Amino acid sequence: MRFVLTGEQREFARSLDALLRAADTPGVLRAWAAGDHGPGRALWRRLGDAGVFALAVPEAYGGVGPLPVEAAVACVELGRYAVPGPVAETLAAGVLLAGAGGPAAKEWLPGIASGAAMVSLRLPGHGPYALDADAADAVFTVDGDGLRRAPGPGELSVSADPARRLFRPGPGGEPVAGGRAVEAASRAAGDWASFATAALALGCGEGLLRATVAYVKQRRQFGVPVGSFQAVKHRLADTLLGLEFARPLLYGAAVELTEELSGGRAGAGSPEPGAGSGSRTGPGMGALGAGAAVAAAKAAAGEAGYAAARTALQLHGAIGYTEELDLAWWLRRARPLRDAWGTPSACRARVLAG
């Protein structure tokens, strides 16, 4: 299987890379972990202006989506720079509210699309937590066929990553929607949250690998860079292979989501052979279905990102634990991204179940 992004999609990635390179995301991460959401919200609005959150919102509500391939492109970049905040959750909330419909969709989706609204959510089957609920403008929860807006962020729980703050929303809250539409929208939103988290994990792994390669080029032992040692080269090569094997699974899942949205027919944003936009040749993953394809991508990207963290820590040594080093924030993020919205074992079980 071969995927090729269009020139427009590659330019979108380059524009996000330039935006985030100038944004001092380590400083934003430190402020976010300390409870100062100001710099993070400012960056969030800039990402909204760039169209990131509109990718999961239908045009009827002020978005440009849903566009899974472009969402994958964006989330890989955001993961590479470890952008804080409920990125996957806000994108998934766009899918959830659009599917549920009603007044809440009209109230919240335009703000999500523009970046004015930051939203977190908790869905059945994905644990009791809502990420960064204290910073979110709204927290939506689904129980059975009922969609509610939580009355508050709830109880704070300890997280391995201080810039990923986990809260347990309390019971009750304002009813937003109900019925079978909510159940279907919840399943779709769960797939989108897992898909976006896979892309964030892949980007995080790429950021860790990039930092590690730069470090072993300048660190010297016995008068030569440690990057010239064969064992180091092998470890870095294995890490790169893991990330590169995960990438086609991610874009394969994006294609399956696109085809699911278009009813299995080529449509707006749907790939055609040789036409870019996630173009593919050879057999696809359609036999698995979009949900299983997302699970395969999440398992591979999560494991690859975490392997990149282990490589980075081994080659940096104890300095990797120090908070003064920016790398520490990426190291702490890799494992939570691996496990959020589907652990590797849960994702593999879903793939095997078809």
C-alpha positions as CSV (number, residue, x, y, z in Angstrom):
1,M,0.0,0.0,0.0
2,R,1.3,3.4,-0.9
3,F,0.0,6.8,0.2
4,V,0.9,10.1,-1.4
5,L,-0.2,13.4,0.0
6,T,-1.2,16.2,-2.4
7,G,1.0,19.3,-2.7
8,E,-1.7,21.3,-0.9
9,Q,-1.6,18.8,2.1
10,R,2.2,18.9,2.2
11,E,2.0,22.7,2.2
12,F,-0.5,22.6,5.1
13,A,2.0,20.5,7.1
14,R,4.8,23.0,6.3
15,S,2.7,25.9,7.4
16,L,1.8,24.2,10.7
17,D,5.5,23.3,11.2
18,A,6.5,27.0,10.7
19,L,3.7,28.2,13.1
20,L,4.6,25.7,15.8
21,R,8.4,26.2,15.5
22,A,7.9,29.9,16.3
23,A,5.5,29.2,19.1
24,D,7.9,28.1,21.9
25,T,5.8,25.0,22.7
26,P,8.2,24.0,25.6
27,G,7.3,27.3,27.3
28,V,3.6,26.7,26.6
29,L,3.9,23.2,28.0
30,R,5.5,24.4,31.2
31,A,2.8,27.1,31.7
32,W,0.0,24.6,31.0
33,A,1.4,22.1,33.5
34,A,1.5,24.9,36.1
35,G,-2.2,25.7,35.5
36,D,-1.6,28.8,33.3
37,H,-3.7,28.2,30.2
38,G,-3.2,31.6,28.7
39,P,-0.3,30.8,26.3
40,G,-1.9,27.5,25.4
41,R,-5.2,29.1,24.6
42,A,-3.5,31.8,22.5
43,L,-1.7,29.0,20.5
44,W,-5.1,27.2,20.2
45,R,-6.7,30.2,18.6
46,R,-3.9,30.4,16.1
47,L,-4.3,26.8,15.2
48,G,-8.0,27.5,14.8
49,D,-7.2,30.3,12.4
50,A,-5.1,27.8,10.5
51,G,-8.1,25.6,10.1
52,V,-7.0,22.7,12.3
53,F,-10.2,22.2,14.2
54,A,-12.5,22.9,11.3
55,L,-11.3,19.7,9.8
56,A,-13.7,17.7,12.0
57,V,-16.7,20.0,11.7
58,P,-19.1,19.9,8.8
59,E,-19.5,22.8,6.4
60,A,-23.0,23.4,7.7
61,Y,-21.6,24.4,11.0
62,G,-18.7,26.6,9.8
63,G,-16.2,23.8,9.3
64,V,-14.5,22.3,6.2
65,G,-14.9,18.6,7.1
66,P,-14.9,16.0,8.1
67,L,-11.5,15.5,6.4
68,P,-9.6,12.6,8.0
69,V,-6.5,12.8,5.9
70,E,-5.9,16.5,6.6
71,A,-6.7,15.9,10.3
72,A,-4.0,13.2,10.4
73,V,-1.5,15.7,8.7
74,A,-2.4,18.3,11.3
75,C,-2.2,16.0,14.4
76,V,1.1,14.6,13.4
77,E,2.5,18.2,13.4
78,L,0.9,19.0,16.7
79,G,2.2,15.8,18.2
80,R,5.7,16.6,16.9
81,Y,5.6,19.8,18.9
82,A,3.7,18.4,21.9
83,V,1.0,21.0,21.7
84,P,-1.0,20.8,25.0
85,G,-4.7,20.7,25.4
86,P,-7.5,18.3,24.4
87,V,-6.7,18.2,20.7
88,A,-8.1,14.8,20.0
89,E,-11.0,15.4,22.3
90,T,-12.1,18.6,20.6
91,L,-11.9,17.0,17.1
92,A,-13.9,14.1,18.4
93,A,-16.4,16.4,20.0
94,G,-17.0,18.0,16.5
95,V,-17.9,14.5,15.2
96,L,-20.0,13.8,18.3
97,L,-22.1,17.0,18.3
98,A,-22.6,16.9,14.5
99,G,-23.9,13.4,14.7
100,A,-26.1,14.0,17.7
101,G,-27.5,17.2,16.1
102,G,-29.8,19.6,18.0
103,P,-29.3,23.0,19.6
104,A,-25.9,22.0,21.1
105,A,-24.4,21.4,17.6
106,K,-25.5,24.9,16.5
107,E,-24.2,26.4,19.7
108,W,-20.8,24.7,19.9
109,L,-19.6,23.6,16.5
110,P,-18.9,27.0,15.0
111,G,-16.7,27.9,18.0
112,I,-14.9,24.5,17.8
113,A,-14.3,25.1,14.1
114,S,-12.8,28.6,14.6
115,G,-10.7,27.6,17.6
116,A,-12.7,29.9,19.9
117,A,-14.0,26.8,21.9
118,M,-11.9,24.1,23.5
119,V,-13.9,21.0,24.4
120,S,-13.2,17.8,26.3
121,L,-15.3,14.7,26.5
122,R,-15.8,11.3,28.1
123,L,-17.2,8.4,26.1
124,P,-18.3,4.9,27.3
125,G,-15.7,2.3,26.8
126,H,-12.8,4.7,27.0
127,G,-12.2,5.2,30.7
128,P,-13.6,7.7,33.2
129,Y,-11.4,10.7,32.4
130,A,-11.8,13.9,30.5
131,L,-8.5,15.4,29.5
132,D,-7.8,19.0,30.6
133,A,-11.4,19.5,31.7
134,D,-10.4,22.5,33.8
135,A,-9.2,24.3,30.7
136,A,-12.1,23.3,28.4
137,D,-15.1,25.5,27.8
138,A,-17.3,22.5,28.0
139,V,-17.1,18.8,28.9
140,F,-19.5,16.5,27.2
141,T,-20.2,13.0,28.5
142,V,-22.1,10.1,27.0
143,D,-23.9,7.5,29.1
144,G,-25.9,5.0,27.1
145,D,-27.9,7.0,24.6
146,G,-27.7,10.2,26.6
147,L,-25.4,13.1,25.8
148,R,-24.9,15.6,28.6
149,R,-22.8,18.6,29.4
150,A,-20.9,17.9,32.6
151,P,-21.6,20.3,35.5
152,G,-17.9,20.9,36.0
153,P,-14.4,19.4,35.5
154,G,-14.7,17.0,38.3
155,E,-11.9,15.4,40.4
156,L,-8.3,15.8,39.3
157,S,-6.3,12.6,39.0
158,V,-2.6,12.1,38.9
159,S,-1.1,11.8,35.4
160,A,2.3,10.7,34.2
161,D,2.4,13.8,32.0
162,P,1.8,17.0,34.1
163,A,0.7,18.8,30.9
164,R,-2.0,16.2,30.4
165,R,-4.4,16.8,33.3
166,L,-7.0,14.1,33.8
167,F,-10.4,14.8,35.5
168,R,-13.3,12.6,36.5
169,P,-16.5,14.5,35.5
170,G,-19.2,14.1,38.1
171,P,-22.7,12.7,37.4
172,G,-25.6,14.8,36.2
173,G,-25.4,17.9,34.1
174,E,-27.4,19.5,31.4
175,P,-29.0,17.0,28.9
176,V,-27.9,17.8,25.4
177,A,-29.3,15.0,23.2
178,G,-30.5,11.5,23.3
179,G,-31.5,8.4,21.3
180,R,-29.9,6.1,18.8
181,A,-28.3,9.1,17.0
182,V,-26.2,9.7,20.2
183,E,-25.0,6.1,20.3
184,A,-23.9,6.1,16.7
185,A,-22.3,9.5,17.1
186,S,-20.5,8.3,20.2
187,R,-19.0,5.4,18.4
188,A,-17.8,7.6,15.5
189,A,-16.4,10.1,18.0
190,G,-14.5,7.4,19.8
191,D,-12.9,6.3,16.5
192,W,-11.9,9.9,15.7
193,A,-10.4,10.4,19.2
194,S,-8.4,7.2,18.8
195,F,-7.4,8.2,15.2
196,A,-6.3,11.7,16.2
197,T,-4.4,10.3,19.3
198,A,-2.6,7.9,17.0
199,A,-1.4,10.8,14.8
200,L,-0.3,12.7,17.9
201,A,1.6,9.7,19.1
202,L,3.3,9.3,15.7
203,G,4.3,13.0,15.8
204,C,5.6,12.7,19.3
205,G,7.8,9.8,18.3
206,E,9.1,11.8,15.4
207,G,9.9,14.7,17.6
208,L,11.8,12.4,20.1
209,L,13.7,10.8,17.3
210,R,14.7,14.1,15.8
211,A,15.9,15.4,19.1
212,T,17.8,12.2,19.8
213,V,19.6,12.2,16.4
214,A,20.7,15.8,17.0
215,Y,22.0,14.9,20.4
216,V,24.1,11.9,19.3
217,K,25.6,14.0,16.6
218,Q,27.1,16.5,19.1
219,R,27.7,14.2,22.1
220,R,31.2,12.8,22.0
221,Q,33.0,9.8,23.6
222,F,36.5,8.6,22.9
223,G,36.9,11.7,20.7
224,V,34.1,10.8,18.2
225,P,30.3,11.5,18.2
226,V,28.4,8.7,19.8
227,G,26.1,8.7,16.8
228,S,29.0,7.0,14.9
229,F,28.8,3.9,17.0
230,Q,27.2,0.9,15.3
231,A,24.9,0.0,18.2
232,V,23.6,3.6,18.4
233,K,22.9,3.6,14.6
234,H,21.0,0.3,14.9
235,R,18.9,1.6,17.8
236,L,18.0,4.7,15.9
237,A,17.3,2.7,12.7
238,D,14.9,0.4,14.6
239,T,13.1,3.4,16.0
240,L,12.7,5.0,12.6
241,L,11.4,1.7,11.1
242,G,8.7,1.5,13.8
243,L,7.5,5.1,13.0
244,E,7.6,4.5,9.3
245,F,5.7,1.3,9.5
246,A,3.0,3.1,11.6
247,R,2.6,5.9,9.1
248,P,0.8,4.0,6.3
249,L,-1.5,2.4,8.9
250,L,-2.4,5.9,10.0
251,Y,-3.1,7.2,6.5
252,G,-4.8,3.9,5.7
253,A,-7.2,4.5,8.6
254,A,-7.7,8.1,7.3
255,V,-8.7,6.7,3.9
256,E,-11.1,4.2,5.5
257,L,-12.7,6.9,7.5
258,T,-13.1,9.0,4.4
259,E,-14.7,6.2,2.5
260,E,-17.0,5.5,5.4
261,L,-18.1,9.1,5.5
262,S,-18.8,9.0,1.7
263,G,-20.7,5.8,1.9
264,G,-17.9,3.8,0.3
265,R,-17.9,6.0,-2.8
266,A,-15.3,8.5,-4.0
267,G,-16.5,12.0,-3.1
268,A,-15.2,15.3,-1.9
269,G,-11.9,14.6,-0.2
270,S,-12.1,10.9,-1.0
271,P,-8.9,9.5,-2.6
272,E,-8.8,8.4,-6.2
273,P,-6.0,6.2,-7.5
274,G,-2.9,8.3,-8.3
275,A,-4.7,11.5,-7.3
276,G,-2.9,12.3,-4.0
277,S,-5.1,13.2,-0.9
278,G,-3.9,9.9,0.7
279,S,-3.8,8.2,-2.7
280,R,-3.1,4.5,-2.4
281,T,-2.2,1.7,-4.7
282,G,-2.5,-2.0,-4.0
283,P,-4.9,-3.7,-1.6
284,G,-6.5,-1.6,1.1
285,M,-7.9,-2.3,4.6
286,G,-11.5,-2.0,3.7
287,A,-12.2,-5.6,4.7
288,L,-11.3,-4.6,8.3
289,G,-13.7,-1.6,8.4
290,A,-12.8,1.9,9.5
291,G,-13.0,1.1,13.2
292,A,-10.5,-1.8,13.0
293,A,-8.3,0.2,10.7
294,V,-8.2,3.0,13.3
295,A,-7.4,0.4,16.0
296,A,-4.5,-0.9,13.9
297,A,-3.1,2.5,13.4
298,K,-3.5,3.4,17.1
299,A,-1.7,0.3,18.3
300,A,1.2,0.7,15.8
301,A,1.6,4.5,16.3
302,G,1.3,4.3,20.1
303,E,3.9,1.5,20.3
304,A,6.3,3.3,17.9
305,G,6.0,6.6,19.8
306,Y,6.7,4.9,23.1
307,A,9.7,3.0,21.6
308,A,11.1,6.3,20.4
309,A,10.8,7.6,24.0
310,R,12.7,4.6,25.3
311,T,15.4,5.1,22.7
312,A,15.7,8.8,23.5
313,L,16.0,8.1,27.2
314,Q,18.6,5.4,26.7
315,L,20.8,7.6,24.4
316,H,20.4,10.8,26.4
317,G,21.0,9.0,29.7
318,A,20.0,10.5,33.1
319,I,19.8,14.0,31.6
320,G,16.6,13.0,29.9
321,Y,14.9,13.0,33.3
322,T,15.7,16.6,34.1
323,E,12.8,19.1,33.6
324,E,15.2,21.8,32.5
325,L,15.7,19.7,29.3
326,D,12.8,20.2,26.8
327,L,13.1,16.5,25.9
328,A,11.6,15.6,29.3
329,W,8.2,16.9,28.2
330,W,8.1,14.7,25.1
331,L,9.3,11.7,27.1
332,R,6.5,12.0,29.6
333,R,3.9,12.4,26.8
334,A,4.7,9.2,24.8
335,R,3.3,6.6,27.2
336,P,0.0,8.4,27.9
337,L,-0.5,8.9,24.2
338,R,0.1,5.2,23.7
339,D,-2.6,4.2,26.1
340,A,-5.2,7.0,25.7
341,W,-8.3,6.2,23.6
342,G,-7.3,2.6,23.3
343,T,-4.4,0.7,24.7
344,P,-2.3,-1.4,22.3
345,S,-3.9,-4.7,23.7
346,A,-7.4,-3.3,23.4
347,C,-6.7,-2.1,19.8
348,R,-5.2,-5.4,18.8
349,A,-8.2,-7.2,20.1
350,R,-10.5,-5.0,18.1
351,V,-8.4,-5.7,14.9
352,L,-8.7,-9.4,15.5
353,A,-12.4,-9.1,16.1
354,G,-12.7,-7.5,12.7
